Amino acid sequence: LPGTPANALAPTCSSGTTFGQSCTFGCATGYTGGGTLTCSSGGTWTQSGTCTVVNCGLPGTPANALAPTCSSGTTFGQSCTFGCATGYTGGGTLTCSSGGTWTQSGTC
């Protein structure tokens, strides 16, 4: 059986694992893409396709908050913090979800 590519789920080999056969793989939570692994004549596996981390892009500014600070990036699992505008209390975090959207915790 072929190894599992980086950030992928275990390959599915419905047609077997002999020369010319292909196995497909999907991506782990928080990654997009997928591809195939094909058994070559030398008995090695050739990979086509990859799994790329989800990027949420820069988050919007929550109501009554200051612009978020994203010191660790904007990809899956990363968080941005925000404080509150003058006259408001609180603050919180925005976390990049596996679906590519920001999840807010805390308010102003």
Gaussian input, Z-matrix of N, CA and C with variables (Angstrom, degrees):
# hf/3-21g

backbone

0 1
 N
 C     1     B1
 C     2     B2     1     A1
 N     3     B3     2     A2     1     D1
 C     4     B4     3     A3     2     D2
 C     5     B5     4     A4     3     D3
 N     6     B6     5     A5     4     D4
 C     7     B7     6     A6     5     D5
 C     8     B8     7     A7     6     D6
 N     9     B9     8     A8     7     D7
 C    10    B10     9     A9     8     D8
 C    11    B11    10    A10     9     D9
 N    12    B12    11    A11    10    D10
 C    13    B13    12    A12    11    D11
 C    14    B14    13    A13    12    D12
 N    15    B15    14    A14    13    D13
 C    16    B16    15    A15    14    D14
 C    17    B17    16    A16    15    D15
 N    18    B18    17    A17    16    D16
 C    19    B19    18    A18    17    D17
 C    20    B20    19    A19    18    D18
 N    21    B21    20    A20    19    D19
 C    22    B22    21    A21    20    D20
 C    23    B23    22    A22    21    D21
 N    24    B24    23    A23    22    D22
 C    25    B25    24    A24    23    D23
 C    26    B26    25    A25    24    D24
 N    27    B27    26    A26    25    D25
 C    28    B28    27    A27    26    D26
 C    29    B29    28    A28    27    D27
 N    30    B30    29    A29    28    D28
 C    31    B31    30    A30    29    D29
 C    32    B32    31    A31    30    D30
 N    33    B33    32    A32    31    D31
 C    34    B34    33    A33    32    D32
 C    35    B35    34    A34    33    D33
 N    36    B36    35    A35    34    D34
 C    37    B37    36    A36    35    D35
 C    38    B38    37    A37    36    D36
 N    39    B39    38    A38    37    D37
 C    40    B40    39    A39    38    D38
 C    41    B41    40    A40    39    D39
 N    42    B42    41    A41    40    D40
 C    43    B43    42    A42    41    D41
 C    44    B44    43    A43    42    D42
 N    45    B45    44    A44    43    D43
 C    46    B46    45    A45    44    D44
 C    47    B47    46    A46    45    D45
 N    48    B48    47    A47    46    D46
 C    49    B49    48    A48    47    D47
 C    50    B50    49    A49    48    D48
 N    51    B51    50    A50    49    D49
 C    52    B52    51    A51    50    D50
 C    53    B53    52    A52    51    D51
 N    54    B54    53    A53    52    D52
 C    55    B55    54    A54    53    D53
 C    56    B56    55    A55    54    D54
 N    57    B57    56    A56    55    D55
 C    58    B58    57    A57    56    D56
 C    59    B59    58    A58    57    D57
 N    60    B60    59    A59    58    D58
 C    61    B61    60    A60    59    D59
 C    62    B62    61    A61    60    D60
 N    63    B63    62    A62    61    D61
 C    64    B64    63    A63    62    D62
 C    65    B65    64    A64    63    D63
 N    66    B66    65    A65    64    D64
 C    67    B67    66    A66    65    D65
 C    68    B68    67    A67    66    D66
 N    69    B69    68    A68    67    D67
 C    70    B70    69    A69    68    D68
 C    71    B71    70    A70    69    D69
 N    72    B72    71    A71    70    D70
 C    73    B73    72    A72    71    D71
 C    74    B74    73    A73    72    D72
 N    75    B75    74    A74    73    D73
 C    76    B76    75    A75    74    D74
 C    77    B77    76    A76    75    D75
 N    78    B78    77    A77    76    D76
 C    79    B79    78    A78    77    D77
 C    80    B80    79    A79    78    D78
 N    81    B81    80    A80    79    D79
 C    82    B82    81    A81    80    D80
 C    83    B83    82    A82    81    D81
 N    84    B84    83    A83    82    D82
 C    85    B85    84    A84    83    D83
 C    86    B86    85    A85    84    D84
 N    87    B87    86    A86    85    D85
 C    88    B88    87    A87    86    D86
 C    89    B89    88    A88    87    D87
 N    90    B90    89    A89    88    D88
 C    91    B91    90    A90    89    D89
 C    92    B92    91    A91    90    D90
 N    93    B93    92    A92    91    D91
 C    94    B94    93    A93    92    D92
 C    95    B95    94    A94    93    D93
 N    96    B96    95    A95    94    D94
 C    97    B97    96    A96    95    D95
 C    98    B98    97    A97    96    D96
 N    99    B99    98    A98    97    D97
 C   100   B100    99    A99    98    D98
 C   101   B101   100   A100    99    D99
 N   102   B102   101   A101   100   D100
 C   103   B103   102   A102   101   D101
 C   104   B104   103   A103   102   D102
 N   105   B105   104   A104   103   D103
 C   106   B106   105   A105   104   D104
 C   107   B107   106   A106   105   D105
 N   108   B108   107   A107   106   D106
 C   109   B109   108   A108   107   D107
 C   110   B110   109   A109   108   D108
 N   111   B111   110   A110   109   D109
 C   112   B112   111   A111   110   D110
 C   113   B113   112   A112   111   D111
 N   114   B114   113   A113   112   D112
 C   115   B115   114   A114   113   D113
 C   116   B116   115   A115   114   D114
 N   117   B117   116   A116   115   D115
 C   118   B118   117   A117   116   D116
 C   119   B119   118   A118   117   D117
 N   120   B120   119   A119   118   D118
 C   121   B121   120   A120   119   D119
 C   122   B122   121   A121   120   D120
 N   123   B123   122   A122   121   D121
 C   124   B124   123   A123   122   D122
 C   125   B125   124   A124   123   D123
 N   126   B126   125   A125   124   D124
 C   127   B127   126   A126   125   D125
 C   128   B128   127   A127   126   D126
 N   129   B129   128   A128   127   D127
 C   130   B130   129   A129   128   D128
 C   131   B131   130   A130   129   D129
 N   132   B132   131   A131   130   D130
 C   133   B133   132   A132   131   D131
 C   134   B134   133   A133   132   D132
 N   135   B135   134   A134   133   D133
 C   136   B136   135   A135   134   D134
 C   137   B137   136   A136   135   D135
 N   138   B138   137   A137   136   D136
 C   139   B139   138   A138   137   D137
 C   140   B140   139   A139   138   D138
 N   141   B141   140   A140   139   D139
 C   142   B142   141   A141   140   D140
 C   143   B143   142   A142   141   D141
 N   144   B144   143   A143   142   D142
 C   145   B145   144   A144   143   D143
 C   146   B146   145   A145   144   D144
 N   147   B147   146   A146   145   D145
 C   148   B148   147   A147   146   D146
 C   149   B149   148   A148   147   D147
 N   150   B150   149   A149   148   D148
 C   151   B151   150   A150   149   D149
 C   152   B152   151   A151   150   D150
 N   153   B153   152   A152   151   D151
 C   154   B154   153   A153   152   D152
 C   155   B155   154   A154   153   D153
 N   156   B156   155   A155   154   D154
 C   157   B157   156   A156   155   D155
 C   158   B158   157   A157   156   D156
 N   159   B159   158   A158   157   D157
 C   160   B160   159   A159   158   D158
 C   161   B161   160   A160   159   D159
 N   162   B162   161   A161   160   D160
 C   163   B163   162   A162   161   D161
 C   164   B164   163   A163   162   D162
 N   165   B165   164   A164   163   D163
 C   166   B166   165   A165   164   D164
 C   167   B167   166   A166   165   D165
 N   168   B168   167   A167   166   D166
 C   169   B169   168   A168   167   D167
 C   170   B170   169   A169   168   D168
 N   171   B171   170   A170   169   D169
 C   172   B172   171   A171   170   D170
 C   173   B173   172   A172   171   D171
 N   174   B174   173   A173   172   D172
 C   175   B175   174   A174   173   D173
 C   176   B176   175   A175   174   D174
 N   177   B177   176   A176   175   D175
 C   178   B178   177   A177   176   D176
 C   179   B179   178   A178   177   D177
 N   180   B180   179   A179   178   D178
 C   181   B181   180   A180   179   D179
 C   182   B182   181   A181   180   D180
 N   183   B183   182   A182   181   D181
 C   184   B184   183   A183   182   D182
 C   185   B185   184   A184   183   D183
 N   186   B186   185   A185   184   D184
 C   187   B187   186   A186   185   D185
 C   188   B188   187   A187   186   D186
 N   189   B189   188   A188   187   D187
 C   190   B190   189   A189   188   D188
 C   191   B191   190   A190   189   D189
 N   192   B192   191   A191   190   D190
 C   193   B193   192   A192   191   D191
 C   194   B194   193   A193   192   D192
 N   195   B195   194   A194   193   D193
 C   196   B196   195   A195   194   D194
 C   197   B197   196   A196   195   D195
 N   198   B198   197   A197   196   D196
 C   199   B199   198   A198   197   D197
 C   200   B200   199   A199   198   D198
 N   201   B201   200   A200   199   D199
 C   202   B202   201   A201   200   D200
 C   203   B203   202   A202   201   D201
 N   204   B204   203   A203   202   D202
 C   205   B205   204   A204   203   D203
 C   206   B206   205   A205   204   D204
 N   207   B207   206   A206   205   D205
 C   208   B208   207   A207   206   D206
 C   209   B209   208   A208   207   D207
 N   210   B210   209   A209   208   D208
 C   211   B211   210   A210   209   D209
 C   212   B212   211   A211   210   D210
 N   213   B213   212   A212   211   D211
 C   214   B214   213   A213   212   D212
 C   215   B215   214   A214   213   D213
 N   216   B216   215   A215   214   D214
 C   217   B217   216   A216   215   D215
 C   218   B218   217   A217   216   D216
 N   219   B219   218   A218   217   D217
 C   220   B220   219   A219   218   D218
 C   221   B221   220   A220   219   D219
 N   222   B222   221   A221   220   D220
 C   223   B223   222   A222   221   D221
 C   224   B224   223   A223   222   D222
 N   225   B225   224   A224   223   D223
 C   226   B226   225   A225   224   D224
 C   227   B227   226   A226   225   D225
 N   228   B228   227   A227   226   D226
 C   229   B229   228   A228   227   D227
 C   230   B230   229   A229   228   D228
 N   231   B231   230   A230   229   D229
 C   232   B232   231   A231   230   D230
 C   233   B233   232   A232   231   D231
 N   234   B234   233   A233   232   D232
 C   235   B235   234   A234   233   D233
 C   236   B236   235   A235   234   D234
 N   237   B237   236   A236   235   D235
 C   238   B238   237   A237   236   D236
 C   239   B239   238   A238   237   D237
 N   240   B240   239   A239   238   D238
 C   241   B241   240   A240   239   D239
 C   242   B242   241   A241   240   D240
 N   243   B243   242   A242   241   D241
 C   244   B244   243   A243   242   D242
 C   245   B245   244   A244   243   D243
 N   246   B246   245   A245   244   D244
 C   247   B247   246   A246   245   D245
 C   248   B248   247   A247   246   D246
 N   249   B249   248   A248   247   D247
 C   250   B250   249   A249   248   D248
 C   251   B251   250   A250   249   D249
 N   252   B252   251   A251   250   D250
 C   253   B253   252   A252   251   D251
 C   254   B254   253   A253   252   D252
 N   255   B255   254   A254   253   D253
 C   256   B256   255   A255   254   D254
 C   257   B257   256   A256   255   D255
 N   258   B258   257   A257   256   D256
 C   259   B259   258   A258   257   D257
 C   260   B260   259   A259   258   D258
 N   261   B261   260   A260   259   D259
 C   262   B262   261   A261   260   D260
 C   263   B263   262   A262   261   D261
 N   264   B264   263   A263   262   D262
 C   265   B265   264   A264   263   D263
 C   266   B266   265   A265   264   D264
 N   267   B267   266   A266   265   D265
 C   268   B268   267   A267   266   D266
 C   269   B269   268   A268   267   D267
 N   270   B270   269   A269   268   D268
 C   271   B271   270   A270   269   D269
 C   272   B272   271   A271   270   D270
 N   273   B273   272   A272   271   D271
 C   274   B274   273   A273   272   D272
 C   275   B275   274   A274   273   D273
 N   276   B276   275   A275   274   D274
 C   277   B277   276   A276   275   D275
 C   278   B278   277   A277   276   D276
 N   279   B279   278   A278   277   D277
 C   280   B280   279   A279   278   D278
 C   281   B281   280   A280   279   D279
 N   282   B282   281   A281   280   D280
 C   283   B283   282   A282   281   D281
 C   284   B284   283   A283   282   D282
 N   285   B285   284   A284   283   D283
 C   286   B286   285   A285   284   D284
 C   287   B287   286   A286   285   D285
 N   288   B288   287   A287   286   D286
 C   289   B289   288   A288   287   D287
 C   290   B290   289   A289   288   D288
 N   291   B291   290   A290   289   D289
 C   292   B292   291   A291   290   D290
 C   293   B293   292   A292   291   D291
 N   294   B294   293   A293   292   D292
 C   295   B295   294   A294   293   D293
 C   296   B296   295   A295   294   D294
 N   297   B297   296   A296   295   D295
 C   298   B298   297   A297   296   D296
 C   299   B299   298   A298   297   D297
 N   300   B300   299   A299   298   D298
 C   301   B301   300   A300   299   D299
 C   302   B302   301   A301   300   D300
 N   303   B303   302   A302   301   D301
 C   304   B304   303   A303   302   D302
 C   305   B305   304   A304   303   D303
 N   306   B306   305   A305   304   D304
 C   307   B307   306   A306   305   D305
 C   308   B308   307   A307   306   D306
 N   309   B309   308   A308   307   D307
 C   310   B310   309   A309   308   D308
 C   311   B311   310   A310   309   D309
 N   312   B312   311   A311   310   D310
 C   313   B313   312   A312   311   D311
 C   314   B314   313   A313   312   D312
 N   315   B315   314   A314   313   D313
 C   316   B316   315   A315   314   D314
 C   317   B317   316   A316   315   D315
 N   318   B318   317   A317   316   D316
 C   319   B319   318   A318   317   D317
 C   320   B320   319   A319   318   D318
 N   321   B321   320   A320   319   D319
 C   322   B322   321   A321   320   D320
 C   323   B323   322   A322   321   D321

   B1=1.4601
   B2=1.5236
   B3=1.3276
   B4=1.4682
   B5=1.5251
   B6=1.3172
   B7=1.4503
   B8=1.5185
   B9=1.3014
   B10=1.4654
   B11=1.5268
   B12=1.3326
   B13=1.4708
   B14=1.5292
   B15=1.3059
   B16=1.4650
   B17=1.5261
   B18=1.3262
   B19=1.4712
   B20=1.5238
   B21=1.3383
   B22=1.4629
   B23=1.5276
   B24=1.3207
   B25=1.4636
   B26=1.5275
   B27=1.3182
   B28=1.4693
   B29=1.5314
   B30=1.3427
   B31=1.4653
   B32=1.5329
   B33=1.3306
   B34=1.4608
   B35=1.5202
   B36=1.3302
   B37=1.4703
   B38=1.5233
   B39=1.3247
   B40=1.4618
   B41=1.5295
   B42=1.3403
   B43=1.4669
   B44=1.5224
   B45=1.3213
   B46=1.4575
   B47=1.5161
   B48=1.3319
   B49=1.4670
   B50=1.5299
   B51=1.3232
   B52=1.4621
   B53=1.5270
   B54=1.3308
   B55=1.4666
   B56=1.5287
   B57=1.3367
   B58=1.4585
   B59=1.5165
   B60=1.3126
   B61=1.4610
   B62=1.5263
   B63=1.3264
   B64=1.4642
   B65=1.5213
   B66=1.3153
   B67=1.4583
   B68=1.5296
   B69=1.3063
   B70=1.4565
   B71=1.5253
   B72=1.3268
   B73=1.4583
   B74=1.5159
   B75=1.3172
   B76=1.4529
   B77=1.5189
   B78=1.3021
   B79=1.4629
   B80=1.5267
   B81=1.3138
   B82=1.4524
   B83=1.5277
   B84=1.3182
   B85=1.4627
   B86=1.5297
   B87=1.3291
   B88=1.4583
   B89=1.5201
   B90=1.3273
   B91=1.4622
   B92=1.5178
   B93=1.3271
   B94=1.4626
   B95=1.5163
   B96=1.3245
   B97=1.4584
   B98=1.5202
   B99=1.3241
   B100=1.4519
   B101=1.5111
   B102=1.3230
   B103=1.4548
   B104=1.5100
   B105=1.3256
   B106=1.4590
   B107=1.5214
   B108=1.3194
   B109=1.4609
   B110=1.5179
   B111=1.3389
   B112=1.4549
   B113=1.5214
   B114=1.3157
   B115=1.4626
   B116=1.5282
   B117=1.3300
   B118=1.4700
   B119=1.5250
   B120=1.3255
   B121=1.4620
   B122=1.5256
   B123=1.3221
   B124=1.4582
   B125=1.5138
   B126=1.3152
   B127=1.4556
   B128=1.5202
   B129=1.3287
   B130=1.4619
   B131=1.5229
   B132=1.3069
   B133=1.4602
   B134=1.5179
   B135=1.3266
   B136=1.4581
   B137=1.5293
   B138=1.3272
   B139=1.4689
   B140=1.5112
   B141=1.3284
   B142=1.4581
   B143=1.5222
   B144=1.3190
   B145=1.4484
   B146=1.5205
   B147=1.3182
   B148=1.4627
   B149=1.5236
   B150=1.3222
   B151=1.4569
   B152=1.5275
   B153=1.3114
   B154=1.4635
   B155=1.5214
   B156=1.3207
   B157=1.4593
   B158=1.5351
   B159=1.3284
   B160=1.4697
   B161=1.5271
   B162=1.3228
   B163=1.4616
   B164=1.5261
   B165=1.3376
   B166=1.4684
   B167=1.5244
   B168=1.3380
   B169=1.4603
   B170=1.5194
   B171=1.2996
   B172=1.4656
   B173=1.5242
   B174=1.3337
   B175=1.4649
   B176=1.5244
   B177=1.2945
   B178=1.4487
   B179=1.5228
   B180=1.3057
   B181=1.4620
   B182=1.5259
   B183=1.3474
   B184=1.4655
   B185=1.5334
   B186=1.3112
   B187=1.4671
   B188=1.5279
   B189=1.3232
   B190=1.4682
   B191=1.5311
   B192=1.3123
   B193=1.4654
   B194=1.5221
   B195=1.3234
   B196=1.4571
   B197=1.5256
   B198=1.3318
   B199=1.4657
   B200=1.5292
   B201=1.3381
   B202=1.4602
   B203=1.5321
   B204=1.3277
   B205=1.4592
   B206=1.5243
   B207=1.3292
   B208=1.4673
   B209=1.5240
   B210=1.3129
   B211=1.4613
   B212=1.5235
   B213=1.3385
   B214=1.4661
   B215=1.5236
   B216=1.3072
   B217=1.4592
   B218=1.5143
   B219=1.3330
   B220=1.4661
   B221=1.5275
   B222=1.3335
   B223=1.4579
   B224=1.5254
   B225=1.3304
   B226=1.4623
   B227=1.5315
   B228=1.3410
   B229=1.4532
   B230=1.5183
   B231=1.3330
   B232=1.4647
   B233=1.5271
   B234=1.3316
   B235=1.4621
   B236=1.5159
   B237=1.3124
   B238=1.4586
   B239=1.5345
   B240=1.3008
   B241=1.4667
   B242=1.5267
   B243=1.3257
   B244=1.4617
   B245=1.5212
   B246=1.3182
   B247=1.4520
   B248=1.5112
   B249=1.3011
   B250=1.4575
   B251=1.5297
   B252=1.3204
   B253=1.4622
   B254=1.5282
   B255=1.3190
   B256=1.4627
   B257=1.5246
   B258=1.3114
   B259=1.4501
   B260=1.5154
   B261=1.3372
   B262=1.4574
   B263=1.5182
   B264=1.3236
   B265=1.4605
   B266=1.5169
   B267=1.3032
   B268=1.4628
   B269=1.5137
   B270=1.3014
   B271=1.4563
   B272=1.5089
   B273=1.3199
   B274=1.4579
   B275=1.5025
   B276=1.3146
   B277=1.4578
   B278=1.5293
   B279=1.3173
   B280=1.4576
   B281=1.5227
   B282=1.3410
   B283=1.4608
   B284=1.5195
   B285=1.3237
   B286=1.4646
   B287=1.5289
   B288=1.3362
   B289=1.4668
   B290=1.5263
   B291=1.3189
   B292=1.4635
   B293=1.5253
   B294=1.3330
   B295=1.4628
   B296=1.5156
   B297=1.3440
   B298=1.4551
   B299=1.5198
   B300=1.3288
   B301=1.4557
   B302=1.5170
   B303=1.3389
   B304=1.4491
   B305=1.5254
   B306=1.3277
   B307=1.4572
   B308=1.5152
   B309=1.3212
   B310=1.4614
   B311=1.5213
   B312=1.3341
   B313=1.4590
   B314=1.5214
   B315=1.3102
   B316=1.4537
   B317=1.5171
   B318=1.3292
   B319=1.4685
   B320=1.5264
   B321=1.3059
   B322=1.4667
   B323=1.5247
   A1=110.21
   A2=116.19
   A3=118.80
   A4=110.72
   A5=115.89
   A6=120.66
   A7=110.15
   A8=115.94
   A9=120.85
   A10=109.72
   A11=118.05
   A12=120.78
   A13=111.73
   A14=116.53
   A15=122.28
   A16=111.59
   A17=116.45
   A18=124.26
   A19=114.09
   A20=116.02
   A21=120.96
   A22=110.93
   A23=114.82
   A24=121.98
   A25=107.60
   A26=116.90
   A27=120.25
   A28=110.25
   A29=117.36
   A30=120.65
   A31=112.11
   A32=115.12
   A33=122.57
   A34=107.68
   A35=115.82
   A36=121.08
   A37=109.40
   A38=116.96
   A39=121.42
   A40=113.47
   A41=118.08
   A42=120.71
   A43=113.13
   A44=117.07
   A45=119.41
   A46=111.47
   A47=115.26
   A48=120.52
   A49=111.74
   A50=116.81
   A51=121.28
   A52=110.05
   A53=115.73
   A54=122.08
   A55=111.72
   A56=115.41
   A57=122.18
   A58=114.74
   A59=117.09
   A60=119.99
   A61=110.03
   A62=115.82
   A63=120.87
   A64=110.88
   A65=114.47
   A66=122.81
   A67=106.33
   A68=116.69
   A69=120.17
   A70=109.97
   A71=115.50
   A72=120.00
   A73=110.79
   A74=114.06
   A75=122.36
   A76=108.08
   A77=116.45
   A78=120.31
   A79=112.32
   A80=114.97
   A81=122.29
   A82=109.72
   A83=116.21
   A84=122.10
   A85=110.22
   A86=115.81
   A87=120.80
   A88=113.80
   A89=116.81
   A90=121.50
   A91=109.09
   A92=117.11
   A93=121.65
   A94=109.38
   A95=115.62
   A96=120.91
   A97=109.90
   A98=115.45
   A99=122.20
   A100=108.33
   A101=116.30
   A102=118.24
   A103=113.06
   A104=114.31
   A105=121.18
   A106=110.72
   A107=114.26
   A108=123.37
   A109=105.06
   A110=117.58
   A111=121.70
   A112=109.94
   A113=116.16
   A114=121.14
   A115=109.38
   A116=116.46
   A117=121.00
   A118=110.68
   A119=115.77
   A120=121.00
   A121=112.95
   A122=117.62
   A123=120.83
   A124=113.93
   A125=116.74
   A126=120.61
   A127=113.82
   A128=116.15
   A129=119.92
   A130=109.07
   A131=116.10
   A132=121.70
   A133=110.35
   A134=116.14
   A135=122.41
   A136=108.00
   A137=115.47
   A138=120.86
   A139=111.88
   A140=115.46
   A141=122.70
   A142=106.67
   A143=117.22
   A144=121.83
   A145=111.24
   A146=116.26
   A147=122.24
   A148=110.17
   A149=114.95
   A150=121.89
   A151=107.51
   A152=115.80
   A153=122.63
   A154=109.70
   A155=116.21
   A156=120.66
   A157=111.25
   A158=116.01
   A159=122.04
   A160=108.69
   A161=116.71
   A162=121.77
   A163=107.84
   A164=115.99
   A165=120.64
   A166=113.03
   A167=118.08
   A168=120.15
   A169=109.50
   A170=116.51
   A171=120.09
   A172=110.12
   A173=117.77
   A174=119.97
   A175=111.76
   A176=116.04
   A177=121.09
   A178=109.38
   A179=116.65
   A180=121.54
   A181=109.31
   A182=117.74
   A183=120.30
   A184=111.41
   A185=116.74
   A186=122.53
   A187=111.10
   A188=115.42
   A189=123.79
   A190=114.08
   A191=116.58
   A192=121.23
   A193=111.20
   A194=114.87
   A195=122.19
   A196=107.40
   A197=116.59
   A198=120.31
   A199=110.26
   A200=117.73
   A201=121.20
   A202=112.47
   A203=115.79
   A204=122.84
   A205=108.04
   A206=115.49
   A207=121.03
   A208=109.61
   A209=117.24
   A210=120.74
   A211=113.86
   A212=118.00
   A213=119.29
   A214=113.64
   A215=117.99
   A216=121.08
   A217=112.81
   A218=115.92
   A219=121.74
   A220=111.78
   A221=117.73
   A222=121.48
   A223=110.93
   A224=115.82
   A225=123.17
   A226=112.52
   A227=114.56
   A228=120.94
   A229=115.15
   A230=117.52
   A231=120.82
   A232=109.66
   A233=115.45
   A234=120.77
   A235=112.27
   A236=115.29
   A237=123.45
   A238=106.46
   A239=116.14
   A240=119.77
   A241=110.15
   A242=115.80
   A243=119.75
   A244=110.39
   A245=114.23
   A246=122.01
   A247=108.45
   A248=115.84
   A249=120.14
   A250=112.68
   A251=114.30
   A252=121.25
   A253=109.31
   A254=115.43
   A255=121.65
   A256=110.77
   A257=115.62
   A258=120.61
   A259=113.90
   A260=117.79
   A261=122.02
   A262=109.24
   A263=116.97
   A264=121.52
   A265=109.94
   A266=115.77
   A267=121.30
   A268=110.59
   A269=115.64
   A270=122.93
   A271=108.31
   A272=116.23
   A273=118.32
   A274=114.09
   A275=114.11
   A276=121.13
   A277=110.05
   A278=114.48
   A279=123.75
   A280=104.78
   A281=117.39
   A282=121.41
   A283=109.89
   A284=116.10
   A285=121.71
   A286=109.37
   A287=116.81
   A288=121.98
   A289=111.65
   A290=115.37
   A291=120.66
   A292=112.26
   A293=116.64
   A294=120.51
   A295=114.50
   A296=116.64
   A297=120.42
   A298=114.52
   A299=117.37
   A300=121.22
   A301=109.73
   A302=115.96
   A303=121.66
   A304=110.71
   A305=116.02
   A306=121.97
   A307=108.07
   A308=116.82
   A309=121.65
   A310=111.48
   A311=115.30
   A312=122.38
   A313=107.11
   A314=117.72
   A315=122.03
   A316=111.59
   A317=115.71
   A318=121.49
   A319=109.74
   A320=114.65
   A321=121.86
   A322=109.09
   D1=146.81
   D2=178.58
   D3=-73.30
   D4=158.50
   D5=174.09
   D6=-73.71
   D7=168.27
   D8=179.29
   D9=-90.74
   D10=124.12
   D11=178.01
   D12=-61.69
   D13=160.68
   D14=179.55
   D15=-55.06
   D16=131.51
   D17=176.15
   D18=62.23
   D19=21.55
   D20=-178.84
   D21=-110.38
   D22=165.88
   D23=171.14
   D24=-86.32
   D25=161.82
   D26=-179.97
   D27=-56.72
   D28=136.21
   D29=-179.35
   D30=-64.59
   D31=150.27
   D32=174.93
   D33=-107.95
   D34=123.64
   D35=-176.75
   D36=-116.57
   D37=78.09
   D38=-175.28
   D39=-73.76
   D40=-19.56
   D41=-177.33
   D42=-103.54
   D43=1.64
   D44=-178.01
   D45=107.14
   D46=-179.31
   D47=-175.62
   D48=-128.11
   D49=34.41
   D50=178.06
   D51=-99.98
   D52=173.01
   D53=-178.07
   D54=-47.73
   D55=130.35
   D56=176.74
   D57=87.42
   D58=-13.09
   D59=-179.89
   D60=-80.42
   D61=151.82
   D62=-179.72
   D63=-121.67
   D64=148.13
   D65=174.54
   D66=-118.71
   D67=145.89
   D68=179.73
   D69=-108.62
   D70=153.01
   D71=175.84
   D72=-139.62
   D73=144.52
   D74=173.85
   D75=-104.39
   D76=-175.64
   D77=-174.74
   D78=-111.64
   D79=151.82
   D80=177.67
   D81=-66.55
   D82=163.40
   D83=177.16
   D84=-54.09
   D85=131.32
   D86=179.67
   D87=91.48
   D88=4.08
   D89=179.77
   D90=-129.56
   D91=150.70
   D92=179.20
   D93=-122.89
   D94=159.25
   D95=178.54
   D96=117.40
   D97=-137.64
   D98=-176.21
   D99=131.57
   D100=-176.71
   D101=179.78
   D102=169.98
   D103=-158.17
   D104=-178.13
   D105=-131.62
   D106=156.67
   D107=172.56
   D108=-122.93
   D109=125.82
   D110=-177.02
   D111=-116.61
   D112=132.33
   D113=179.64
   D114=-75.12
   D115=121.10
   D116=-178.26
   D117=-92.17
   D118=172.39
   D119=-176.70
   D120=-62.42
   D121=-25.31
   D122=179.25
   D123=-84.96
   D124=2.54
   D125=179.44
   D126=83.68
   D127=12.44
   D128=176.74
   D129=-105.10
   D130=165.95
   D131=-178.92
   D132=-104.53
   D133=132.05
   D134=177.43
   D135=-104.76
   D136=126.79
   D137=-177.01
   D138=-96.24
   D139=136.21
   D140=173.26
   D141=-127.19
   D142=118.98
   D143=-178.74
   D144=101.47
   D145=157.78
   D146=-179.12
   D147=-143.98
   D148=172.57
   D149=174.65
   D150=-113.23
   D151=123.44
   D152=-176.60
   D153=-113.45
   D154=137.46
   D155=-179.02
   D156=-62.37
   D157=140.63
   D158=177.36
   D159=-66.99
   D160=135.28
   D161=176.65
   D162=-117.73
   D163=120.72
   D164=-178.75
   D165=-81.30
   D166=-10.40
   D167=-175.27
   D168=72.52
   D169=178.86
   D170=-179.49
   D171=-69.58
   D172=134.94
   D173=-179.35
   D174=-77.28
   D175=156.86
   D176=171.98
   D177=-75.26
   D178=170.17
   D179=179.36
   D180=-91.87
   D181=123.07
   D182=178.10
   D183=-60.46
   D184=160.64
   D185=179.81
   D186=-56.46
   D187=132.24
   D188=177.04
   D189=62.56
   D190=21.28
   D191=-178.15
   D192=-112.21
   D193=166.50
   D194=171.36
   D195=-87.03
   D196=162.36
   D197=-179.77
   D198=-57.06
   D199=134.81
   D200=-179.41
   D201=-64.49
   D202=151.11
   D203=175.00
   D204=-108.20
   D205=123.50
   D206=-177.19
   D207=-116.72
   D208=75.99
   D209=-174.76
   D210=-73.35
   D211=-20.36
   D212=-178.30
   D213=-106.13
   D214=6.01
   D215=177.91
   D216=108.22
   D217=-177.79
   D218=-174.73
   D219=-124.70
   D220=26.71
   D221=-179.91
   D222=-99.16
   D223=170.44
   D224=-176.67
   D225=-45.50
   D226=129.06
   D227=177.17
   D228=88.12
   D229=-13.72
   D230=-179.60
   D231=-82.80
   D232=152.24
   D233=-179.06
   D234=-122.68
   D235=149.63
   D236=174.32
   D237=-118.48
   D238=146.32
   D239=179.74
   D240=-110.21
   D241=152.36
   D242=176.26
   D243=-140.03
   D244=145.38
   D245=173.27
   D246=-106.07
   D247=-178.85
   D248=-174.85
   D249=-106.60
   D250=150.66
   D251=177.19
   D252=-66.08
   D253=160.86
   D254=178.66
   D255=-52.89
   D256=131.34
   D257=-179.95
   D258=94.41
   D259=-4.15
   D260=-179.87
   D261=-122.52
   D262=151.24
   D263=178.14
   D264=-119.48
   D265=162.04
   D266=179.25
   D267=115.07
   D268=-139.29
   D269=-175.88
   D270=133.07
   D271=-177.29
   D272=179.80
   D273=170.68
   D274=-159.68
   D275=-178.18
   D276=-131.82
   D277=156.68
   D278=171.92
   D279=-122.35
   D280=128.18
   D281=-177.64
   D282=-118.09
   D283=133.29
   D284=179.72
   D285=-73.56
   D286=120.49
   D287=-178.46
   D288=-89.39
   D289=168.02
   D290=-179.14
   D291=-64.54
   D292=-22.30
   D293=179.47
   D294=-86.91
   D295=1.56
   D296=177.12
   D297=87.68
   D298=14.75
   D299=177.61
   D300=-117.17
   D301=162.61
   D302=179.72
   D303=-93.00
   D304=135.40
   D305=175.64
   D306=-108.01
   D307=125.88
   D308=-175.17
   D309=-96.41
   D310=136.80
   D311=173.20
   D312=-127.67
   D313=119.29
   D314=-177.24
   D315=99.50
   D316=157.35
   D317=-178.85
   D318=-144.93
   D319=172.01
   D320=174.53
   D321=-114.15

